[in-house]
Amino acid sequence: MKILGINGSPRGPKSQTPKLVESVLSGAKASGSEVELIDVCRLKINYCNACGVCYAEAKCVHEDDFEDLYNKILDGDGLVLASPVYFRSITAQLKTLIDRMADAIHCQLLTGKYGCAVATAGSPNYAEVTDYLSRIIIGFGASVVGSVGATPSIPGDIEAKKKVASMLGQTLVDAIKTKRAYPEQDEIHNETRKRFRSLVEMNEDIWTHEYEHWKKMGWL
Ligand SMILES: Cc1cc2nc3c(=O)[nH]c(=O)nc-3n(C[C@H](O)[C@H](O)[C@H](O)COP(=O)(O)O)c2cc1C
């Protein structure tokens, strides 16, 4: 079992967000999973230019660090997405990665996998980002087992939430092992599938790779 954590904070050694991701991953490791943490801000990932080549050919026109990271995401059983709140949203670096994954949402490439969301904020409003990241993970077809957020300026909050994060890592491993069902998320998965099925069918002639993928999965 492999779980990948992606930290979207650019702040380096003083950064608080990685403390929570590391705790999720250490909880997962203690429960028997292989884990890896990637700092997305250290990678070179160009902006998506909406050329649509990934829809047609399952490859990207950019030559940068995206492909290796994308393969790790697709290869893993679990995904932890983490970001500080920047203007009520995620950091630009993490968003740039997510934008490059349009083929993954069209093809629901994280179906059957599990994930969780992590955020820190200057205010108590970290749920703006944990809710957003959870929706993104579900959008790719995976199930979200929970989230953790902290407000580092509140004394003791990070230390307390590191314990919650470690338990979240254990929950993630357990969900993967037992293929835990989340019926309310499956309703969203069904709606998402319906939407992308009709898009992929409509674009059969140009989105050739995606059409083939949907056929191969038996979803058409
Ligand atoms: C550019 C920028 C925008 C921010 N926007 C918000 C915000 O909208 N809401 C909030 O609560 N905190 C905001 N913050 C505070 C950070 O979310 C908070 O300090 C966070 O814990 C930083 O994480 P880090 O230690 O991993 O860098 C912002 C910080 C920066 C640098």
PDBQT file of the ligand as one rigid body, heavy atoms in Angstrom, charges set to zero:
ROOT
HETATM    1  C1  LIG A 301      -0.680  35.272   0.627  1.00  0.00    +0.000 C 
HETATM    2  C2  LIG A 301      -1.334  34.786   1.881  1.00  0.00    +0.000 A 
HETATM    3  C3  LIG A 301      -2.723  34.757   1.938  1.00  0.00    +0.000 A 
HETATM    4  C4  LIG A 301      -3.360  34.320   3.102  1.00  0.00    +0.000 A 
HETATM    5  N1  LIG A 301      -4.722  34.289   3.116  1.00  0.00    +0.000 NA
HETATM    6  C5  LIG A 301      -5.362  33.847   4.238  1.00  0.00    +0.000 A 
HETATM    7  C6  LIG A 301      -6.797  33.780   4.257  1.00  0.00    +0.000 A 
HETATM    8  O1  LIG A 301      -7.495  34.135   3.318  1.00  0.00    +0.000 OA
HETATM    9  N2  LIG A 301      -7.386  33.325   5.395  1.00  0.00    +0.000 N 
HETATM   10  C7  LIG A 301      -6.659  32.930   6.484  1.00  0.00    +0.000 A 
HETATM   11  O2  LIG A 301      -7.236  32.513   7.468  1.00  0.00    +0.000 OA
HETATM   12  N3  LIG A 301      -5.298  32.951   6.471  1.00  0.00    +0.000 NA
HETATM   13  C8  LIG A 301      -4.639  33.403   5.380  1.00  0.00    +0.000 A 
HETATM   14  N4  LIG A 301      -3.257  33.422   5.343  1.00  0.00    +0.000 N 
HETATM   15  C9  LIG A 301      -2.496  32.887   6.500  1.00  0.00    +0.000 C 
HETATM   16  C10 LIG A 301      -2.001  31.465   6.266  1.00  0.00    +0.000 C 
HETATM   17  O3  LIG A 301      -3.054  30.617   5.824  1.00  0.00    +0.000 OA
HETATM   18  C11 LIG A 301      -1.450  30.843   7.557  1.00  0.00    +0.000 C 
HETATM   19  O4  LIG A 301      -0.432  31.651   8.077  1.00  0.00    +0.000 OA
HETATM   20  C12 LIG A 301      -0.957  29.429   7.318  1.00  0.00    +0.000 C 
HETATM   21  O5  LIG A 301      -0.874  28.751   8.538  1.00  0.00    +0.000 OA
HETATM   22  C13 LIG A 301       0.411  29.410   6.649  1.00  0.00    +0.000 C 
HETATM   23  O6  LIG A 301       0.831  28.083   6.453  1.00  0.00    +0.000 OA
HETATM   24  P1  LIG A 301       2.384  27.727   6.384  1.00  0.00    +0.000 P 
HETATM   25  O7  LIG A 301       2.943  27.897   7.777  1.00  0.00    +0.000 OA
HETATM   26  O8  LIG A 301       2.443  26.301   5.948  1.00  0.00    +0.000 OA
HETATM   27  O9  LIG A 301       3.018  28.662   5.433  1.00  0.00    +0.000 OA
HETATM   28  C14 LIG A 301      -2.598  33.882   4.214  1.00  0.00    +0.000 A 
HETATM   29  C15 LIG A 301      -1.184  33.909   4.133  1.00  0.00    +0.000 A 
HETATM   30  C16 LIG A 301      -0.559  34.368   2.994  1.00  0.00    +0.000 A 
HETATM   31  C17 LIG A 301       0.952  34.378   2.919  1.00  0.00    +0.000 C 
ENDROOT
TORSDOF 0
